Amino acid sequence: MTDLLLIDAPATTRLLTPAAAADVLAEVLRSGFDPETAPPRTAVLVPAGELLLMPAASGAYAGVKIAGVAPGNPARGLPRITGSYLLLDGADLRPLALLDGAALTELRTPAVSALAVRRLTPDDRPLRLVLFGAGPQAYGHLEAVLAARELAEVVVVGRDPIGARALAGYARTLDVPARTGTPDDVDGADLVVCCTTAREPLFDGARVAPGATVVAVGSHEPTARETDTALVTRSAVYVEARSAALREAGDLLVPMARGAIGEEHIAGTLADLVNGREAVKGHDAAHGRAPSGRPRFFKSVGMAWEDLVVAGALYRAARGGS
């Protein structure tokens, strides 16, 4: 068997930035790839939590991520997300590389969010960011947003005051004014990013300003959500793929189950935004303009095709390719 190239967490960080990963994802979407055709995630409950199986195949590669979600791990000083990614040759399915699954997730999720931020936020002024969460995804999203937009201020809202202060301090090392805050700080936000393990809404969606953007990435469970019905009903809603959102996005499925919105409330997809399609209802995808008086809401659940694209880019970078 071909020797596997091992790409560990430090190598993942070294080889590819969230901005570079976002560029690769955008290139794939511009090439005509349709995320609606991507295989669904399989979830299996186990005593420690949940096992996720995420296969995909496209172009030169195939691959599968096996991820563990262990809610009890942080109390033991262990990461909540574990796992590995096996990258295969797309033509003959020979194993090519084994990647750290948690590090891959921590890279591709902010990269997906960065694509949405590029299309849904204005680029003519510094933005005020309110960031919910203080874990690895929060750090990754801070860096991804900074690569996409200039920030006037970062306000970190976290359950753990020590973690929130640490992230605010890290933001200041990046020359961004930063402090900790409360959910009420969404009042003046241009951009709200939610990357938490919350199962109930983090803030009052009625307080989000018209024209502000909210990105939520923390949940892929149909009954868990970080945002409330008030925000969703007010917003122009965008998703990675309608099929994935309608299976897994509790932020949308809970309001749907209560009759507050229907499937038609989804204004467009990430592919629509990246390609500037006119099909995005009432939204100028080329210039990041939502309908007047409405917030923009991007809900991400994470998809297998994204892992595959980023894993392939990491493999090429590790081999010295472009």
Backbone hydrogen bonds in HBPLUS format (Angstrom, degrees):
<---DONOR---> <-ACCEPTOR-->    atom                        ^
c    i                          cat <-CA-CA->   ^        H-A-AA   ^      H-
h    n   atom  resd res      DA  || num        DHA   H-A  angle D-A-AA Bond
n    s   type  num  typ     dist DA aas  dist angle  dist       angle   num
A0005-LEU N   A0096-LEU O   3.01 MM  91  6.28 169.7  2.02 137.2 140.1     1
A0098-LEU N   A0005-LEU O   2.90 MM  93  6.23 153.9  1.97 149.8 155.8     2
A0007-ILE N   A0098-LEU O   2.97 MM  91  6.24 167.4  1.99 154.9 156.5     3
A0100-ASP N   A0007-ILE O   3.07 MM  93  6.52 140.9  2.23 168.4 166.6     4
A0012-THR N   A0008-ASP O   2.95 MM   4  6.21 152.0  2.03 151.7 160.4     5
A0013-THR N   A0009-ALA O   3.13 MM   4  6.44 161.3  2.16 157.2 160.3     6
A0014-ARG N   A0010-PRO O   3.00 MM   4  6.19 150.6  2.09 143.9 152.5     7
A0015-LEU N   A0011-ALA O   2.84 MM   4  5.85 155.1  1.90 155.1 159.9     8
A0021-ALA N   A0017-THR O   2.92 MM   4  6.20 159.2  1.96 154.0 160.3     9
A0022-ALA N   A0018-PRO O   2.84 MM   4  6.04 150.3  1.93 144.5 152.7    10
A0023-ASP N   A0019-ALA O   3.04 MM   4  6.33 149.4  2.14 142.2 150.0    11
A0024-VAL N   A0020-ALA O   3.11 MM   4  6.46 152.5  2.19 146.4 152.9    12
A0025-LEU N   A0021-ALA O   3.02 MM   4  6.30 160.7  2.06 151.3 156.3    13
A0026-ALA N   A0022-ALA O   2.90 MM   4  6.11 159.4  1.94 150.2 156.0    14
A0027-GLU N   A0023-ASP O   2.96 MM   4  6.18 154.0  2.03 144.7 151.7    15
A0028-VAL N   A0024-VAL O   3.12 MM   4  6.43 154.7  2.19 147.9 153.7    16
A0029-LEU N   A0025-LEU O   3.07 MM   4  6.39 160.2  2.11 150.4 155.6    17
A0030-ARG N   A0026-ALA O   2.85 MM   4  6.10 152.1  1.93 151.2 159.4    18
A0031-SER N   A0027-GLU O   3.02 MM   4  6.19 129.8  2.28 137.3 150.2    19
A0031-SER N   A0028-VAL O   3.12 MM   3  5.07 132.7  2.35  93.5 106.6    20
A0032-GLY N   A0029-LEU O   3.34 MM   3  5.63 163.8  2.36 106.1 110.8    21
A0037-THR N   A0034-ASP O   3.03 MM   3  5.88 165.9  2.05 126.7 130.4    22
A0038-ALA N   A0035-PRO O   3.05 MM   3  5.26 164.7  2.07 111.1 116.0    23
A0042-THR N   A0053-LEU O   3.01 MM  11  5.07 169.9  2.02 149.3 152.5    24
A0053-LEU N   A0042-THR O   2.83 MM  11  5.07 159.3  1.88 149.4 155.8    25
A0044-VAL N   A0051-LEU O   2.84 MM   7  5.11 158.0  1.89 151.2 158.0    26
A0051-LEU N   A0044-VAL O   2.80 MM   7  5.11 167.2  1.82 152.5 156.6    27
A0046-VAL N   A0049-GLY O   3.06 MM   3  5.26 170.4  2.07 124.2 127.3    28
A0049-GLY N   A0046-VAL O   2.94 MM   3  5.26 147.1  2.05 112.6 123.0    29
A0050-GLU N   A0069-VAL O   3.03 MM  19  5.12 144.9  2.16 136.3 146.2    30
A0069-VAL N   A0050-GLU O   2.83 MM  19  5.12 159.6  1.87 154.7 159.3    31
A0052-LEU N   A0067-ALA O   2.76 MM  15  5.03 165.6  1.78 155.7 159.1    32
A0067-ALA N   A0052-LEU O   2.93 MM  15  5.03 159.3  1.98 143.7 149.7    33
A0054-MET N   A0065-LYS O   2.92 MM  11  5.03 157.3  1.97 148.2 154.1    34
A0065-LYS N   A0054-MET O   3.00 MM  11  5.03 157.8  2.05 123.8 129.3    35
A0056-ALA N   A0063-GLY O   2.95 MM   7  5.58 148.4  2.05 161.5 160.5    36
A0063-GLY N   A0056-ALA O   2.88 MM   7  5.58 149.3  1.97 168.0 165.4    37
A0058-SER N   A0061-TYR O   2.98 MM   3  5.86 165.2  2.01 168.5 171.7    38
A0061-TYR N   A0058-SER O   3.35 MM   3  5.86 159.2  2.39 134.3 130.6    39
A0090-GLY N   A0060-ALA O   2.71 MM  30  4.75 156.6  1.76 131.2 122.8    40
A0062-ALA N   A0088-LEU O   3.02 MM  26  4.98 158.0  2.07 130.3 133.5    41
A0088-LEU N   A0062-ALA O   2.70 MM  26  4.98 170.2  1.71 155.0 151.5    42
A0064-VAL N   A0086-LEU O   3.09 MM  22  5.52 148.1  2.19 140.7 150.6    43
A0086-LEU N   A0064-VAL O   3.00 MM  22  5.52 165.8  2.02 158.3 157.6    44
A0066-ILE N   A0084-SER O   2.98 MM  18  5.61 166.1  2.00 169.8 173.6    45
A0084-SER N   A0066-ILE O   3.02 MM  18  5.61 144.4  2.15 148.2 154.7    46
A0068-GLY N   A0082-THR O   2.93 MM  14  4.90 158.8  1.98 115.6 122.0    47
A0082-THR N   A0068-GLY O   2.91 MM  14  4.90 160.3  1.95 140.9 146.0    48
A0070-ALA N   A0080-ARG O   2.88 MM  10  5.10 168.8  1.90 157.0 157.3    49
A0073-ASN N   A0070-ALA O   3.05 MM   3  5.58 165.5  2.07 121.5 126.2    50
A0076-ARG N   A0073-ASN O   2.72 MM   3  5.12 144.7  1.85 115.1 126.9    51
A0078-LEU N   A0073-ASN O   3.00 MM   5  4.80 167.2  2.01 131.5 128.2    52
A0077-GLY N   A0074-PRO O   3.01 MM   3  4.93 160.8  2.05 104.4 109.2    53
A0101-GLY N   A0083-GLY O   2.92 MM  18  4.58 145.4  2.04 116.9 113.8    54
A0085-TYR N   A0099-LEU O   2.90 MM  14  4.92 154.2  1.97 139.3 142.2    55
A0099-LEU N   A0085-TYR O   2.81 MM  14  4.92 165.3  1.83 147.0 152.0    56
A0087-LEU N   A0097-ALA O   2.89 MM  10  5.12 169.1  1.90 154.1 157.2    57
A0096-LEU N   A0087-LEU O   2.75 MM   9  5.56 172.8  1.76 156.5 155.1    58
A0097-ALA N   A0087-LEU O   3.29 MM  10  5.12 160.6  2.33 131.5 134.8    59
A0089-ASP N   A0094-ARG O   2.81 MM   5  5.18 156.8  1.86 144.4 151.5    60
A0093-LEU N   A0089-ASP O   2.73 MM   4  4.70 137.6  1.91 141.6 147.0    61
A0104-LEU N   A0100-ASP O   3.00 MM   4  6.20 153.7  2.07 148.3 156.2    62
A0105-THR N   A0101-GLY O   3.01 MM   4  6.23 158.9  2.05 146.2 151.3    63
A0106-GLU N   A0102-ALA O   2.90 MM   4  6.16 153.0  1.98 147.1 155.1    64
A0107-LEU N   A0103-ALA O   3.08 MM   4  6.28 121.1  2.44 136.0 149.9    65
A0107-LEU N   A0104-LEU O   3.11 MM   3  5.16 143.9  2.24  98.0 108.8    66
A0108-ARG N   A0104-LEU O   2.87 MM   4  6.12 173.6  1.87 163.9 164.1    67
A0109-THR N   A0105-THR O   3.13 MM   4  5.87 164.5  2.16 144.1 148.2    68
A0111-ALA N   A0107-LEU O   3.25 MM   4  6.36 148.9  2.36 141.7 150.8    69
A0112-VAL N   A0108-ARG O   2.95 MM   4  6.18 153.3  2.02 150.1 155.3    70
A0113-SER N   A0109-THR O   3.09 MM   4  6.39 164.8  2.11 152.4 156.5    71
A0114-ALA N   A0110-PRO O   2.79 MM   4  5.97 150.4  1.87 145.5 154.0    72
A0115-LEU N   A0111-ALA O   3.18 MM   4  6.52 147.3  2.29 143.4 150.3    73
A0115-LEU N   A0112-VAL O   3.15 MM   3  5.30 123.0  2.49  98.0 111.5    74
A0116-ALA N   A0112-VAL O   3.31 MM   4  6.74 156.8  2.36 148.1 153.3    75
A0117-VAL N   A0113-SER O   2.83 MM   4  6.14 161.5  1.87 156.1 162.0    76
A0118-ARG N   A0114-ALA O   2.91 MM   4  6.08 155.4  1.97 148.5 154.3    77
A0119-ARG N   A0116-ALA O   3.08 MM   3  5.28 128.2  2.36 100.4 113.5    78
A0120-LEU N   A0116-ALA O   2.83 MM   4  5.89 142.6  1.97 154.7 166.4    79
A0121-THR N   A0117-VAL O   3.20 MM   4  5.58 141.8  2.36 143.3 143.2    80
A0127-LEU N   A0150-GLU O   2.93 MM  23  6.38 159.8  1.97 141.5 142.8    81
A0152-ALA N   A0127-LEU O   2.69 MM  25  5.30 157.3  1.74 128.2 136.4    82
A0190-ASP N   A0128-ARG O   2.95 MM  62  5.19 157.5  2.00 139.3 146.8    83
A0191-LEU N   A0128-ARG O   3.17 MM  63  6.32 158.3  2.22 156.4 153.2    84
A0129-LEU N   A0153-GLU O   2.91 MM  24  6.15 165.7  1.93 165.7 161.3    85
A0155-VAL N   A0129-LEU O   2.82 MM  26  6.22 155.2  1.88 156.9 165.4    86
A0130-VAL N   A0191-LEU O   2.90 MM  61  6.35 159.0  1.94 158.7 165.7    87
A0193-VAL N   A0130-VAL O   2.95 MM  63  6.40 159.8  1.99 158.4 164.6    88
A0131-LEU N   A0155-VAL O   2.81 MM  24  6.07 162.0  1.84 158.3 164.5    89
A0157-VAL N   A0131-LEU O   2.88 MM  26  6.07 167.0  1.89 151.9 153.5    90
A0132-PHE N   A0193-VAL O   2.83 MM  61  6.13 168.9  1.84 169.2 172.6    91
A0195-CYS N   A0132-PHE O   3.07 MM  63  6.06 169.0  2.09 151.3 154.8    92
A0133-GLY N   A0157-VAL O   2.92 MM  24  6.20 159.1  1.96 150.0 156.1    93
A0138-ALA N   A0135-GLY O   2.99 MM   3  5.31 123.7  2.32 106.5 120.9    94
A0139-TYR N   A0135-GLY O   3.18 MM   4  6.58 157.6  2.24 156.8 163.0    95
A0140-GLY N   A0136-PRO O   2.95 MM   4  6.20 163.4  1.97 151.0 155.9    96
A0141-HIS N   A0137-GLN O   2.82 MM   4  5.96 154.0  1.89 145.0 152.1    97
A0142-LEU N   A0138-ALA O   2.94 MM   4  6.13 153.7  2.01 146.6 153.6    98
A0143-GLU N   A0139-TYR O   3.17 MM   4  6.46 165.6  2.19 152.3 154.6    99
A0144-ALA N   A0140-GLY O   2.92 MM   4  6.12 153.7  1.99 144.5 152.6   100
A0145-VAL N   A0141-HIS O   2.85 MM   4  5.92 165.7  1.87 152.1 155.3   101
A0146-LEU N   A0142-LEU O   2.99 MM   4  6.14 160.4  2.02 147.9 153.8   102
A0147-ALA N   A0143-GLU O   3.07 MM   4  6.25 140.9  2.23 138.6 148.2   103
A0148-ALA N   A0145-VAL O   2.93 MM   3  5.05 136.3  2.12  99.5 112.7   104
A0149-ARG N   A0145-VAL O   2.77 MM   4  5.90 156.5  1.82 164.2 170.6   105
A0154-VAL N   A0177-PRO O   2.86 MM  23  6.32 145.9  1.98 148.6 159.9   106
A0179-ARG N   A0154-VAL O   3.04 MM  25  6.56 147.1  2.16 156.9 167.2   107
A0156-VAL N   A0179-ARG O   2.90 MM  23  6.30 161.7  1.94 152.0 156.5   108
A0181-GLY N   A0156-VAL O   2.91 MM  25  5.83 143.4  2.04 147.2 144.2   109
A0164-ALA N   A0160-ASP O   2.92 MM   4  6.17 161.1  1.95 159.7 165.9   110
A0165-ARG N   A0161-PRO O   2.92 MM   4  6.07 160.3  1.96 146.8 151.8   111
A0166-ALA N   A0162-ILE O   2.96 MM   4  6.18 152.4  2.04 145.3 153.4   112
A0167-LEU N   A0163-GLY O   3.03 MM   4  6.28 157.3  2.08 149.0 153.9   113
A0168-ALA N   A0164-ALA O   2.99 MM   4  6.23 160.2  2.03 149.4 155.1   114
A0169-GLY N   A0165-ARG O   2.87 MM   4  6.04 154.7  1.94 145.7 153.0   115
A0170-TYR N   A0166-ALA O   2.90 MM   4  6.19 149.5  1.99 143.2 151.8   116
A0171-ALA N   A0167-LEU O   2.92 MM   4  6.22 156.0  1.97 149.2 155.3   117
A0172-ARG N   A0168-ALA O   3.08 MM   4  6.41 150.0  2.18 144.2 151.9   118
A0173-THR N   A0169-GLY O   3.18 MM   4  6.57 137.8  2.36 139.8 150.7   119
A0173-THR N   A0170-TYR O   3.00 MM   3  5.12 127.2  2.29  97.5 111.7   120
A0174-LEU N   A0171-ALA O   2.92 MM   3  5.16 145.1  2.05 103.1 114.2   121
A0176-VAL N   A0171-ALA O   3.32 MM   5  5.70 150.8  2.41 135.2 138.7   122
A0175-ASP N   A0172-ARG O   2.98 MM   3  5.00 150.4  2.07 110.8 111.3   123
A0185-ASP N   A0182-THR O   2.96 MM   3  5.71 166.6  1.97 125.4 129.8   124
A0186-VAL N   A0183-PRO O   3.22 MM   3  6.12 170.6  2.23 123.7 125.1   125
A0187-ASP N   A0184-ASP O   3.13 MM   3  6.05 171.8  2.14 124.7 127.3   126
A0189-ALA N   A0186-VAL O   3.18 MM   3  5.00 167.7  2.20 106.5 110.2   127
A0213-THR N   A0190-ASP O   2.95 MM  23  6.26 160.9  1.98 142.1 146.7   128
A0192-VAL N   A0213-THR O   2.80 MM  21  6.25 154.0  1.87 154.5 163.3   129
A0215-VAL N   A0192-VAL O   2.76 MM  23  6.20 159.3  1.80 163.0 170.4   130
A0194-CYS N   A0215-VAL O   2.77 MM  21  6.14 160.2  1.81 160.8 167.8   131
A0217-VAL N   A0194-CYS O   2.95 MM  23  6.21 169.2  1.96 172.2 172.8   132
A0225-ARG N   A0199-ARG O   3.29 MM  26  5.13 159.9  2.33  98.2 104.1   133
A0202-LEU N   A0226-GLU O   2.87 MM  24  5.47 161.3  1.91 141.5 135.2   134
A0207-ARG N   A0204-ASP O   3.03 MM   3  5.77 163.5  2.06 121.2 126.4   135
A0208-VAL N   A0205-GLY O   3.37 MM   3  5.56 162.2  2.40 104.6 109.6   136
A0212-ALA N   A0209-ALA O   3.06 MM   3  5.44 162.7  2.09 131.2 132.8   137
A0296-ARG N   A0212-ALA O   2.86 MM  84  6.30 159.1  1.90 156.1 163.0   138
A0214-VAL N   A0296-ARG O   2.82 MM  82  6.20 154.5  1.88 153.7 161.9   139
A0298-PHE N   A0214-VAL O   2.83 MM  84  6.26 163.5  1.86 164.7 169.8   140
A0216-ALA N   A0298-PHE O   3.03 MM  82  6.48 159.3  2.07 163.9 169.1   141
A0300-SER N   A0216-ALA O   2.99 MM  84  6.21 173.4  2.00 166.9 169.1   142
A0224-ALA N   A0221-GLU O   3.23 MM   3  5.40 163.6  2.26 110.5 115.5   143
A0232-VAL N   A0228-ASP O   3.27 MM   4  6.61 170.4  2.28 152.2 154.3   144
A0233-THR N   A0229-THR O   2.93 MM   4  6.02 170.1  1.94 158.0 160.1   145
A0234-ARG N   A0230-ALA O   3.31 MM   4  6.33 142.7  2.46 136.9 145.7   146
A0234-ARG N   A0231-LEU O   3.14 MM   3  5.28 127.7  2.43  99.1 112.7   147
A0235-SER N   A0231-LEU O   3.11 MM   4  6.10 132.3  2.35 147.6 160.2   148
A0235-SER N   A0232-VAL O   3.26 MM   3  5.24 138.3  2.45  97.4 108.4   149
A0236-ALA N   A0295-PRO O   2.93 MM  59  6.33 160.8  1.97 157.1 158.8   150
A0297-PHE N   A0236-ALA O   2.90 MM  61  6.03 163.2  1.93 156.4 153.9   151
A0267-ALA N   A0237-VAL O   2.70 MM  30  5.29 138.5  1.87 139.7 153.5   152
A0238-TYR N   A0297-PHE O   2.79 MM  59  6.13 156.6  1.84 163.2 166.3   153
A0299-LYS N   A0238-TYR O   2.96 MM  61  6.40 159.2  2.01 167.8 168.1   154
A0239-VAL N   A0268-GLY O   3.15 MM  29  6.69 148.0  2.26 141.3 149.1   155
A0270-LEU N   A0239-VAL O   2.77 MM  31  6.02 126.2  2.06 147.8 155.8   156
A0245-ALA N   A0241-ALA O   3.02 MM   4  6.22 170.2  2.03 158.7 161.7   157
A0246-LEU N   A0242-ARG O   2.89 MM   4  6.00 160.0  1.93 155.4 160.3   158
A0247-ARG N   A0244-ALA O   3.13 MM   3  5.18 145.2  2.26  98.7 109.1   159
A0248-GLU N   A0244-ALA O   2.95 MM   4  6.06 156.3  2.01 155.0 161.2   160
A0249-ALA N   A0245-ALA O   2.94 MM   4  4.70 156.9  2.00 126.4 132.6   161
A0250-GLY N   A0248-GLU O   3.04 MM   2  6.06 113.5  2.50 117.2 100.8   162
A0252-LEU N   A0249-ALA O   2.94 MM   3  5.57 148.0  2.05 115.9 124.4   163
A0253-LEU N   A0249-ALA O   2.78 MM   4  5.95 168.1  1.79 153.6 157.7   164
A0254-VAL N   A0250-GLY O   2.98 MM   4  5.44 167.9  1.99 136.7 139.3   165
A0256-MET N   A0252-LEU O   3.03 MM   4  6.22 152.0  2.11 145.9 154.8   166
A0257-ALA N   A0253-LEU O   2.84 MM   4  5.99 157.2  1.89 147.3 152.8   167
A0258-ARG N   A0254-VAL O   3.17 MM   4  6.41 138.0  2.35 143.8 154.8   168
A0260-ALA N   A0255-PRO O   2.90 MM   5  5.21 148.4  2.01 162.3 155.7   169
A0259-GLY N   A0256-MET O   2.98 MM   3  5.06 161.4  2.01 107.5 112.6   170
A0265-HIS N   A0262-GLY O   2.95 MM   3  5.59 165.0  1.98 119.7 124.3   171
A0266-ILE N   A0263-GLU O   3.24 MM   3  6.12 170.5  2.25 123.1 125.2   172
A0281-LYS N   A0267-ALA O   3.28 MM  14  5.18 149.5  2.37 139.4 135.7   173
A0272-ASP N   A0269-THR O   3.07 MM   3  5.06 116.4  2.50  93.6 108.9   174
A0273-LEU N   A0269-THR O   3.02 MM   4  6.41 157.9  2.07 151.1 156.6   175
A0274-VAL N   A0270-LEU O   2.87 MM   4  6.11 168.5  1.89 157.1 159.8   176
A0275-ASN N   A0271-ALA O   2.97 MM   4  5.96 155.2  2.03 144.9 151.5   177
A0276-GLY N   A0272-ASP O   2.90 MM   4  5.81 108.9  2.41 137.0 152.6   178
A0277-ARG N   A0272-ASP O   3.05 MM   5  5.11 157.6  2.10 143.2 147.4   179
A0276-GLY N   A0273-LEU O   3.25 MM   3  5.11 154.7  2.32  97.1 104.7   180
A0280-VAL N   A0277-ARG O   3.39 MM   3  6.08 172.7  2.39 114.2 116.2   181
A0283-HIS N   A0280-VAL O   3.30 MM   3  5.72 165.5  2.33 131.7 127.9   182
A0284-ASP N   A0289-ARG O   2.90 MM   5  5.02 150.4  1.99 150.6 155.8   183
A0287-HIS N   A0284-ASP O   3.10 MM   3  5.67 150.0  2.19 113.7 121.7   184
A0289-ARG N   A0284-ASP O   3.27 MM   5  5.02 169.5  2.28 132.8 135.3   185
A0294-ARG N   A0291-PRO O   3.17 MM   3  5.78 149.9  2.26 145.9 142.2   186
A0306-GLU N   A0303-MET O   3.13 MM   3  5.61 132.9  2.36 107.3 118.5   187
A0308-LEU N   A0304-ALA O   3.06 MM   4  6.35 161.0  2.09 153.3 158.4   188
A0309-VAL N   A0305-TRP O   3.00 MM   4  6.21 163.0  2.03 149.2 152.8   189
A0310-VAL N   A0306-GLU O   3.04 MM   4  6.23 170.1  2.05 155.0 157.5   190
A0311-ALA N   A0307-ASP O   2.79 MM   4  5.86 159.3  1.83 151.0 157.9   191
A0312-GLY N   A0308-LEU O   2.91 MM   4  6.05 158.1  1.96 148.3 154.0   192
A0313-ALA N   A0309-VAL O   3.07 MM   4  6.34 152.6  2.15 142.5 149.8   193
A0314-LEU N   A0310-VAL O   2.90 MM   4  6.18 155.0  1.97 150.4 157.2   194
A0315-TYR N   A0311-ALA O   2.93 MM   4  6.16 155.8  1.99 148.5 155.2   195
A0316-ARG N   A0312-GLY O   2.98 MM   4  6.24 160.6  2.02 149.0 153.7   196
A0317-ALA N   A0313-ALA O   2.95 MM   4  6.14 157.9  2.00 145.0 151.6   197
A0318-ALA N   A0314-LEU O   2.85 MM   4  6.04 154.6  1.91 148.0 155.1   198
A0319-ARG N   A0315-TYR O   3.00 MM   4  6.21 143.1  2.14 143.0 152.7   199
A0321-GLY N   A0316-ARG O   2.63 MM   5  4.82 149.9  1.72 160.5 151.8   200
A0320-GLY N   A0317-ALA O   3.08 MM   3  4.99 154.9  2.14  98.9 106.2   201
